[in-house]
Amino acid sequence: MQTVPYWGDVVTGWLTGLGLPEGWALFIAYVVGAGILITYAMLSALLLIWITRKVVSRIQDRIGPNRVGPYGLVQTVADALKLLSKEQISPAYADPAAYNLAPILSVAGTLMVLAVIPFAPGLIGVDLNVGALYIVALGSIGIMAALMAGWGSHNKYALLAGFRVVAQLLSYEIPMVLSILTVVFLTGTMRMQAIAEFQALRIFGFNLGLGWLGILMPASMLIFFISSLAEAELTPFDLLEAESELIAGFHIEYSGMKFAMFFLAQFVNSWILGAILATLFLGGWQGPLVDQIPILGLVYFMAKAYGIYLVQQWIRGTFPRVRIDQLMYFAWKVLVPGMVILLMYQAIVQKLPVALGIQYLLVFLGNIALIGVVGVVLKRYFEQEKIRTKRSFSPRTLVGTMQPAPEGAD
C-alpha cells in the first residue's frame, strides 16, 4: 500500500525548508487548513440548500429554483445577499449575551467537527487519537446554542422550543453515541482516519475498499442514521421547528444574518452527520484503486457524503412529522434499550475464544436480530395506534339532559 503523508507535515516541511522556524510553520499550516475547511463549509451550504430545494420540489411535483442562474444555482446566493441586507432586530427584554452568542456558537460547534473528518488518505484537519470522542463532545455545543437562543429571546414560544431541544437532541444523542461505540469496539481505535483505513478489503493484494462496517453492523448504521435525522432536526423529527405549535421554534425572535446562521449550521450539520456516517460505516474514502491513486479517495468520500445527504432530503420530502410522545417513545423505549443490548452482546462476542471470522459472523447476526426485534415492536405500536382514539378523554353526552327554559326567561 502506498503511504500518503499527512498534509500538515508536507506543508510544515515545505515552510521550514524556506527558512521559517518550525513553530511558525506549524501555526501557518493549521491556519491555512482551518481557513480551507471554513471556506468549504460556507460555500457548500449554498449548494446544500439548492439540493434541498430541488429534491423536495421534485418530490412535491414542483420545479424549484430555476430563474436566478443556470438551474437556479445562484438563487441561494441571492437569498444570502438579501439576508445580509436585512435589519437586525432584537427583542427589548432579550438577554444580550445569550441572545447574541447563540447563533455564533451554533455555527462554531458545527464547523469544529470538520477538523477530524478524513476526506482522503492523509487529508484530515487533525487526526486526533480521540476523534470519535471529540465529535460526541462537540454535539453538546449545538444543544446549548439552541437553549441559549430560546432562553435569551424572552419569548415563551422560543423558550418552549429550547426545552424541546434538550429533550429531543439529548435523547437521540444517546443511541448515536452507543452506535459509535460499536465501531470503536470493533476497530479498537477512536481515530477517524484509522477507522476509515480499517474498512479496506484486500483480495490478492488489491484493495477493493468495500470492507464497510455498515455491511457487518447494519443495525448500528441504521440507528446512527435515524439518530442523525433527529440531531439534524430533519423530518420526521423536526419538532424543534413545528410551526403549527411553536411558530419557528427557538429562533423565532432572530432576523437577518443571525437568523441565517442557525440555518447555515443546520444544513452544514446535516452534511457533516452524513460524512460521519460515511466514515464510520461506509468506508469513508475507501474505494477501488485508492491505494494507487489517493486523490480518488476524495471523490469516493464526497460521493458517499452527498449521497447520504440526498437520502436525508428524500426522507424530508416524504415522511410526515411524528408527535412528541412518539418521538420520545422511539428514543427511550426502542433505540436506547436496543443499542445497550447490542453493545453488551458485541462486547461478549469479541471476547469469545473463536476465530475472527466467527466473531464477525456473530456480530452480524446480532445486528440482524436487533433489526427484527425493532420491526416487531414498531409493528405492534402502529397497530395499537390504529385503534386508539384521538381524544384524550370521552365527553359525556348531553342527550336527555337538556331541560326547557322556564316561562318568562330571556
HUHU-V376419 format. One record per backbone hydrogen bond with DSSP energy under -0.5 kcal/mol. CO is the residue of the C=O (numbers start at 1). NH is the residue of the N-H. E is the energy in kcal/mol with one decimal. If there is no record, write none. Layout:
((CO NH E) (CO NH E))
This chain:
((2 4 -0.6) (3 5 -0.6) (6 9 -0.6) (6 10 -1.7) (7 11 -2.4) (8 12 -2.5) (9 13 -2.5) (10 14 -2.0) (11 15 -2.4) (12 16 -2.6) (13 17 -1.6) (14 18 -0.8) (15 18 -0.6) (15 20 -1.8) (16 19 -1.3) (21 25 -2.5) (22 26 -2.5) (23 27 -2.1) (24 28 -2.7) (25 29 -2.2) (26 30 -2.1) (27 31 -2.2) (28 32 -2.6) (29 33 -2.4) (30 34 -2.6) (31 35 -2.3) (32 36 -2.2) (33 37 -2.3) (34 38 -2.5) (35 39 -2.5) (36 40 -2.5) (37 41 -2.4) (38 42 -2.5) (39 43 -2.4) (40 44 -3.0) (41 45 -1.5) (42 46 -0.7) (43 46 -0.6) (43 47 -1.2) (44 48 -3.0) (45 49 -2.3) (46 50 -1.6) (47 51 -2.5) (48 52 -2.4) (49 53 -2.4) (50 54 -2.4) (51 55 -2.9) (52 56 -2.4) (53 57 -2.0) (54 58 -2.1) (55 59 -2.1) (56 60 -1.9) (57 62 -4.1) (58 61 -1.4) (67 69 -1.0) (68 74 -1.6) (68 75 -0.6) (69 72 -2.0) (70 73 -1.7) (72 75 -1.3) (74 78 -2.0) (75 79 -2.2) (76 80 -2.3) (77 81 -2.3) (78 82 -2.1) (79 83 -2.3) (80 84 -2.0) (81 85 -1.3) (82 86 -0.5) (83 86 -0.8) (87 89 -0.8) (91 94 -1.2) (94 96 -0.8) (95 99 -2.9) (96 100 -2.2) (97 101 -1.9) (98 102 -1.6) (99 103 -0.6) (100 104 -0.5) (101 105 -2.5) (102 106 -2.2) (103 107 -1.7) (104 108 -2.7) (105 109 -2.7) (106 110 -1.0) (107 111 -2.6) (108 112 -2.1) (109 113 -0.5) (110 113 -0.8) (110 114 -0.5) (111 114 -1.0) (112 115 -1.1) (113 116 -1.6) (114 117 -1.2) (115 126 -2.9) (116 118 -0.6) (117 119 -0.7) (120 123 -2.3) (122 7 -2.5) (122 124 -0.8) (123 119 -2.4) (123 120 -1.1) (126 128 -1.8) (128 131 -1.1) (129 190 -0.6) (130 134 -2.4) (131 135 -1.9) (132 136 -1.8) (133 137 -2.5) (134 138 -2.0) (135 139 -0.9) (136 139 -0.6) (137 140 -1.1) (138 141 -1.2) (138 142 -0.8) (139 143 -1.0) (140 144 -2.4) (141 145 -2.4) (142 146 -2.1) (143 147 -2.1) (144 148 -2.6) (145 149 -2.2) (146 150 -2.2) (147 151 -2.6) (148 152 -3.0) (149 153 -1.1) (150 155 -0.6) (151 154 -0.9) (152 95 -1.9) (155 159 -2.5) (156 160 -2.5) (157 161 -2.2) (158 162 -2.1) (159 163 -2.1) (160 164 -2.0) (161 165 -1.8) (162 166 -1.6) (163 167 -2.0) (164 168 -2.8) (165 169 -2.5) (165 170 -0.6) (166 170 -1.3) (167 171 -1.0) (168 172 -2.3) (169 173 -1.2) (170 174 -0.9) (171 175 -0.7) (172 176 -1.2) (173 177 -2.5) (174 178 -2.3) (175 179 -2.0) (176 180 -2.0) (177 181 -2.1) (178 182 -1.4) (179 183 -1.1) (180 184 -2.2) (181 185 -2.9) (182 186 -1.8) (183 187 -2.7) (184 188 -2.4) (190 132 -2.0) (191 195 -2.0) (192 196 -1.9) (193 197 -2.3) (194 198 -1.9) (195 199 -0.7) (196 199 -0.9) (197 200 -1.2) (199 211 -1.5) (201 203 -0.5) (201 208 -3.3) (203 206 -1.7) (205 207 -0.5) (206 203 -2.6) (206 208 -0.7) (207 289 -0.8) (210 212 -1.4) (212 215 -0.7) (212 216 -1.0) (213 217 -3.1) (217 221 -1.9) (218 222 -2.6) (219 223 -2.6) (220 224 -2.3) (221 225 -2.4) (222 226 -2.5) (223 227 -2.6) (224 228 -2.2) (225 229 -1.6) (226 230 -1.5) (227 231 -2.6) (228 232 -2.2) (229 234 -2.9) (230 233 -1.0) (234 237 -2.7) (236 322 -2.0) (238 241 -1.4) (239 242 -1.3) (240 250 -0.5) (241 243 -1.3) (242 245 -1.8) (242 246 -3.7) (243 247 -0.8) (246 248 -0.8) (246 249 -2.6) (248 251 -0.6) (249 252 -1.5) (251 254 -1.5) (255 258 -1.0) (255 259 -1.0) (256 260 -1.8) (257 261 -2.2) (258 262 -1.0) (259 263 -1.1) (260 264 -2.5) (261 265 -2.3) (262 266 -1.9) (263 267 -2.5) (264 268 -2.3) (265 269 -2.4) (266 270 -1.9) (267 271 -1.8) (268 272 -2.6) (269 273 -2.5) (270 274 -1.7) (271 275 -2.3) (272 276 -2.6) (273 277 -2.2) (274 278 -2.3) (275 279 -2.0) (276 280 -2.7) (277 281 -2.8) (277 282 -0.8) (278 282 -1.0) (278 284 -3.0) (281 214 -2.9) (283 286 -2.3) (287 290 -1.6) (289 293 -2.8) (293 296 -2.0) (294 297 -1.8) (295 298 -0.9) (295 299 -1.0) (296 300 -2.7) (297 301 -2.5) (298 302 -2.3) (299 303 -2.3) (300 304 -2.2) (301 305 -2.8) (302 306 -2.7) (303 307 -1.7) (304 308 -2.3) (305 309 -1.8) (306 310 -2.0) (307 311 -1.8) (308 312 -2.2) (309 313 -2.1) (310 314 -2.2) (311 315 -2.3) (312 316 -2.0) (313 317 -1.9) (315 318 -1.3) (315 319 -2.2) (323 327 -2.3) (324 328 -2.1) (325 329 -2.2) (326 330 -2.3) (327 331 -1.5) (328 332 -2.6) (329 333 -2.3) (330 334 -0.6) (330 335 -2.6) (331 336 -2.6) (334 338 -1.7) (335 339 -2.6) (336 340 -2.3) (337 341 -2.3) (338 342 -2.3) (339 343 -2.6) (340 344 -2.2) (341 345 -2.5) (342 346 -2.7) (343 347 -2.2) (344 348 -2.0) (345 349 -2.5) (346 350 -2.4) (347 351 -0.5) (348 351 -1.0) (349 352 -1.4) (352 354 -2.2) (355 359 -1.9) (356 360 -2.3) (357 361 -2.1) (358 362 -2.4) (359 363 -2.4) (360 364 -2.4) (361 365 -2.5) (362 366 -2.2) (363 367 -1.9) (364 368 -2.2) (365 369 -2.3) (366 370 -2.0) (367 371 -2.1) (368 372 -2.1) (369 373 -2.4) (370 374 -2.7) (371 375 -2.1) (372 376 -2.1) (373 377 -2.4) (374 378 -2.5) (375 379 -2.0) (376 380 -2.2) (377 381 -2.1) (378 382 -2.5) (379 383 -2.0) (380 384 -2.0) (381 385 -2.1) (382 386 -1.5) (383 387 -0.9) (384 388 -1.0) (393 395 -0.7) (398 401 -1.8) (398 402 -0.5) (406 409 -1.7))
